[in-house]
Amino acid sequence: MTDVFYEHFERHAHGEGLKDHATHYCAGCGHGLVHRYLSDAIQSLGIQDRTVAVSPVGCSVFMYYYLDVGNTQAAHGRAPAVAVGHKLANPNAIVVAYQGDGDLASIGLAEIVSTAQLGVPISVVFVNNAIYGMTGGQMAPTSLLGQNTTTSPGGRSLRTGTPLRMAELIAGLDGPVYVERVALYDSKRRVQAAKAIEKALRIQMEGRGFAFVEVLAECPTHLGLTPVEAECWVRDSMVPVFPLGLKKDVRERENWPLPTQPCFDPSRVVEVLGATSEPAPRFCESFPRHLAETDVALKLAGAGGDGAQTAAMLITRAGINEGFDATHIPSYGPESRGGTSYADVHIAEHEVISPAAPEPHVLLAFNAPSLAKFGSSVVRGGTILYDQTVVADVPPPPEGVQLVGVPFTEIARDLGRVVVKNVVALGALQAATGVLPEETLLTAIRQALHHKCAMIPLNEEAFACGQRAVRERAS
């Protein structure tokens, strides 16, 4: 086993000169000490090869430059959720979520509470310095009453609430087995902090359950104090609000029931999904370069219930069946009922670089708000298809963009099932753009309906009606 701390830090100047051993933390910052105690605990417990450290957005964001363990970067506040994923995917791993107060106690509050209540055996190290350190010294949920921050320049008042005591909150839940608050302001407190962090890891090794260590730490930069003054501030100002000590230590409880090691055998995955490993039939002779050279972007938009998301998934499946790289990214906003929600789809010859489609080659609009919102974003040479049944006022399209109106809803209503208007739209899309061959899209529809075979003839007819509407319009 090697040292847990990397021998060289490549964070600055590629690790050359003095910066070879320098972290990005400010002088007097508590994070460096906590890193040291965490690495010492991993070393002494002999778990380096099993450890996965999860660091989110915040001052700890670059922890992977310093600790030679498995590392995962999480979105702001989402470290507990990512940690649970790691633990359930690999129960033998020792997973550590390392978070600051703005991250854990603010944007990530729901994640940490639900994860703690779940009780899954992970270890959380929570560094509380009562400030948003990385982003400019804003008030955090743990900032003290009267504390000056960039967003409370006159001092935090009751109008912004009182400091959130996370250790007590977590200890009050049924899930955790160990919760302790420690500090770093003198040698005695540092020894206690090191022991608490090691205990949190040992509890996880034993499979007992969720462990949480809150560390009161110094942030001299945003406090405007020297390192020594910051230590005194933690002792004299923070500790009365955040009392140190053991908050919970459950010894008599059945170990958390971790699953067995998951199976990642592809054949087993295919079996569980009820899928087939047989390749889908292919009908494309080449990539649709008449729309874009190597990557076609589509946006499908409408109100909730219009079927835009289902149509987007069918196009994506059809592209994958043809051996292309295809992606589907849904967007469900609060405005989806009666307004517009959308899905971005890409079909790329080799690889989709970005799944978003801010400037699509094709827009499929199921209602007027969607046409108004996204019509101007279609690139020159692109195509807009919209539902003539519900769109009365059609804004002029961008220069060089083809505008095609088809009564999706009316056609579907005439077929007896309004819900198939999205399949009518797919037929119209195929006839108007030739994005994929007819049989490619029909195969995707049949695959999606393999458990509802009685619905296939109706959907095939809806697809054909959409095609016919476009062709009759052009003739």
RATA-V265304 format. One record per residue. N is the residue number from 1. NEAR is the number of other ideal C-beta (glycine too) atoms within 8 Angstrom. Layout:
# RATA-V265304
n = <N | N>
near = <NEAR | NEAR>
This chain:
# RATA-V265304
n = <1 | 2 | 3 | 4 | 5 | 6 | 7 | 8 | 9 | 10 | 11 | 12 | 13 | 14 | 15 | 16 | 17 | 18 | 19 | 20 | 21 | 22 | 23 | 24 | 25 | 26 | 27 | 28 | 29 | 30 | 31 | 32 | 33 | 34 | 35 | 36 | 37 | 38 | 39 | 40 | 41 | 42 | 43 | 44 | 45 | 46 | 47 | 48 | 49 | 50 | 51 | 52 | 53 | 54 | 55 | 56 | 57 | 58 | 59 | 60 | 61 | 62 | 63 | 64 | 65 | 66 | 67 | 68 | 69 | 70 | 71 | 72 | 73 | 74 | 75 | 76 | 77 | 78 | 79 | 80 | 81 | 82 | 83 | 84 | 85 | 86 | 87 | 88 | 89 | 90 | 91 | 92 | 93 | 94 | 95 | 96 | 97 | 98 | 99 | 100 | 101 | 102 | 103 | 104 | 105 | 106 | 107 | 108 | 109 | 110 | 111 | 112 | 113 | 114 | 115 | 116 | 117 | 118 | 119 | 120 | 121 | 122 | 123 | 124 | 125 | 126 | 127 | 128 | 129 | 130 | 131 | 132 | 133 | 134 | 135 | 136 | 137 | 138 | 139 | 140 | 141 | 142 | 143 | 144 | 145 | 146 | 147 | 148 | 149 | 150 | 151 | 152 | 153 | 154 | 155 | 156 | 157 | 158 | 159 | 160 | 161 | 162 | 163 | 164 | 165 | 166 | 167 | 168 | 169 | 170 | 171 | 172 | 173 | 174 | 175 | 176 | 177 | 178 | 179 | 180 | 181 | 182 | 183 | 184 | 185 | 186 | 187 | 188 | 189 | 190 | 191 | 192 | 193 | 194 | 195 | 196 | 197 | 198 | 199 | 200 | 201 | 202 | 203 | 204 | 205 | 206 | 207 | 208 | 209 | 210 | 211 | 212 | 213 | 214 | 215 | 216 | 217 | 218 | 219 | 220 | 221 | 222 | 223 | 224 | 225 | 226 | 227 | 228 | 229 | 230 | 231 | 232 | 233 | 234 | 235 | 236 | 237 | 238 | 239 | 240 | 241 | 242 | 243 | 244 | 245 | 246 | 247 | 248 | 249 | 250 | 251 | 252 | 253 | 254 | 255 | 256 | 257 | 258 | 259 | 260 | 261 | 262 | 263 | 264 | 265 | 266 | 267 | 268 | 269 | 270 | 271 | 272 | 273 | 274 | 275 | 276 | 277 | 278 | 279 | 280 | 281 | 282 | 283 | 284 | 285 | 286 | 287 | 288 | 289 | 290 | 291 | 292 | 293 | 294 | 295 | 296 | 297 | 298 | 299 | 300 | 301 | 302 | 303 | 304 | 305 | 306 | 307 | 308 | 309 | 310 | 311 | 312 | 313 | 314 | 315 | 316 | 317 | 318 | 319 | 320 | 321 | 322 | 323 | 324 | 325 | 326 | 327 | 328 | 329 | 330 | 331 | 332 | 333 | 334 | 335 | 336 | 337 | 338 | 339 | 340 | 341 | 342 | 343 | 344 | 345 | 346 | 347 | 348 | 349 | 350 | 351 | 352 | 353 | 354 | 355 | 356 | 357 | 358 | 359 | 360 | 361 | 362 | 363 | 364 | 365 | 366 | 367 | 368 | 369 | 370 | 371 | 372 | 373 | 374 | 375 | 376 | 377 | 378 | 379 | 380 | 381 | 382 | 383 | 384 | 385 | 386 | 387 | 388 | 389 | 390 | 391 | 392 | 393 | 394 | 395 | 396 | 397 | 398 | 399 | 400 | 401 | 402 | 403 | 404 | 405 | 406 | 407 | 408 | 409 | 410 | 411 | 412 | 413 | 414 | 415 | 416 | 417 | 418 | 419 | 420 | 421 | 422 | 423 | 424 | 425 | 426 | 427 | 428 | 429 | 430 | 431 | 432 | 433 | 434 | 435 | 436 | 437 | 438 | 439 | 440 | 441 | 442 | 443 | 444 | 445 | 446 | 447 | 448 | 449 | 450 | 451 | 452 | 453 | 454 | 455 | 456 | 457 | 458 | 459 | 460 | 461 | 462 | 463 | 464 | 465 | 466 | 467 | 468 | 469 | 470 | 471 | 472 | 473 | 474 | 475>
near = <5 | 5 | 8 | 11 | 10 | 9 | 4 | 7 | 13 | 7 | 11 | 9 | 6 | 5 | 10 | 6 | 5 | 5 | 11 | 9 | 6 | 9 | 10 | 7 | 7 | 7 | 5 | 10 | 14 | 13 | 12 | 9 | 11 | 16 | 13 | 9 | 13 | 14 | 13 | 11 | 12 | 15 | 11 | 7 | 10 | 6 | 10 | 12 | 5 | 8 | 13 | 15 | 14 | 16 | 16 | 16 | 8 | 13 | 10 | 12 | 10 | 9 | 12 | 9 | 10 | 12 | 14 | 8 | 10 | 7 | 11 | 10 | 8 | 12 | 6 | 10 | 13 | 11 | 17 | 15 | 10 | 12 | 16 | 12 | 8 | 13 | 14 | 10 | 6 | 9 | 9 | 5 | 11 | 12 | 13 | 15 | 14 | 14 | 16 | 14 | 17 | 16 | 15 | 15 | 15 | 11 | 7 | 16 | 11 | 6 | 12 | 15 | 11 | 9 | 15 | 15 | 9 | 9 | 12 | 12 | 14 | 15 | 14 | 19 | 14 | 15 | 15 | 15 | 12 | 12 | 16 | 12 | 14 | 10 | 7 | 6 | 10 | 11 | 12 | 13 | 11 | 12 | 12 | 11 | 9 | 6 | 12 | 7 | 15 | 8 | 6 | 13 | 7 | 5 | 9 | 11 | 8 | 6 | 4 | 7 | 6 | 5 | 11 | 9 | 8 | 14 | 14 | 8 | 10 | 15 | 11 | 5 | 10 | 4 | 9 | 15 | 12 | 15 | 15 | 14 | 14 | 13 | 15 | 15 | 10 | 7 | 5 | 6 | 12 | 11 | 8 | 11 | 16 | 11 | 8 | 11 | 14 | 13 | 11 | 15 | 16 | 9 | 14 | 14 | 9 | 7 | 9 | 12 | 16 | 16 | 18 | 16 | 16 | 13 | 15 | 16 | 15 | 15 | 14 | 15 | 9 | 9 | 11 | 5 | 8 | 7 | 10 | 7 | 10 | 14 | 13 | 9 | 12 | 15 | 11 | 7 | 9 | 13 | 12 | 6 | 8 | 13 | 6 | 10 | 6 | 6 | 10 | 10 | 8 | 9 | 4 | 3 | 8 | 4 | 10 | 11 | 5 | 10 | 7 | 4 | 7 | 8 | 5 | 5 | 6 | 7 | 7 | 8 | 9 | 10 | 7 | 6 | 6 | 4 | 5 | 4 | 6 | 4 | 4 | 7 | 7 | 9 | 10 | 11 | 2 | 5 | 7 | 13 | 8 | 4 | 11 | 9 | 4 | 8 | 11 | 12 | 13 | 17 | 15 | 15 | 16 | 14 | 14 | 8 | 5 | 10 | 13 | 15 | 10 | 9 | 15 | 15 | 11 | 13 | 20 | 13 | 12 | 14 | 13 | 10 | 13 | 11 | 6 | 10 | 12 | 15 | 10 | 12 | 9 | 9 | 8 | 6 | 8 | 3 | 8 | 10 | 7 | 5 | 9 | 14 | 16 | 13 | 16 | 16 | 17 | 15 | 15 | 13 | 7 | 5 | 5 | 10 | 5 | 5 | 9 | 6 | 11 | 5 | 7 | 15 | 12 | 17 | 18 | 14 | 15 | 18 | 14 | 9 | 9 | 15 | 15 | 8 | 8 | 15 | 13 | 6 | 9 | 16 | 8 | 7 | 6 | 14 | 13 | 15 | 14 | 14 | 16 | 10 | 8 | 9 | 13 | 5 | 5 | 9 | 8 | 3 | 10 | 8 | 5 | 6 | 13 | 8 | 9 | 12 | 11 | 16 | 10 | 16 | 11 | 9 | 15 | 15 | 8 | 6 | 11 | 5 | 8 | 7 | 7 | 12 | 16 | 14 | 15 | 17 | 17 | 15 | 18 | 16 | 14 | 16 | 13 | 11 | 10 | 9 | 12 | 14 | 8 | 9 | 8 | 14 | 16 | 10 | 13 | 13 | 15 | 9 | 10 | 10 | 11 | 7 | 4 | 7 | 7 | 5 | 8 | 11 | 7 | 11 | 12 | 10 | 9 | 17 | 17 | 9 | 12 | 20 | 13 | 10 | 15 | 14 | 9 | 7 | 9 | 5 | 4>
